[in-house]
Amino acid sequence: MAKEGNQAVPVAVVDPVQFAELMARMDKIDEKIEFYAAEKFMRAGKSIGRDMGAAYGVCAGLILILSYIIFNYAHNWTPVLK
C-alpha cells in the first residue's frame, strides 16, 4: 500500500518477445492508417484542384469574351445591343 504523501508507480512485467511482436503489429496498423489518410487527402486535393481549375477557366473565358466584345465593338454598340 502507498504511504500517505508518496505516489505509487504501477509496474507491469511483460515478456520482451511478446512486447516486440505487439509493437510490430502496432507499426503495421499505423502504416495502414497513414496510407489510408494520405490516399484520402490526395483524392480530396485532386477534386478541389479540379473544381478550382474549372472556376478559373470560366473566369478566364468570361474575361476573354468581354475583352473581345469591348475591343471589337467599342466604336459602334448598335450590333451588340440588337
Helices and strands as residue ranges (DSSP letters): H 16-72, H 78-81
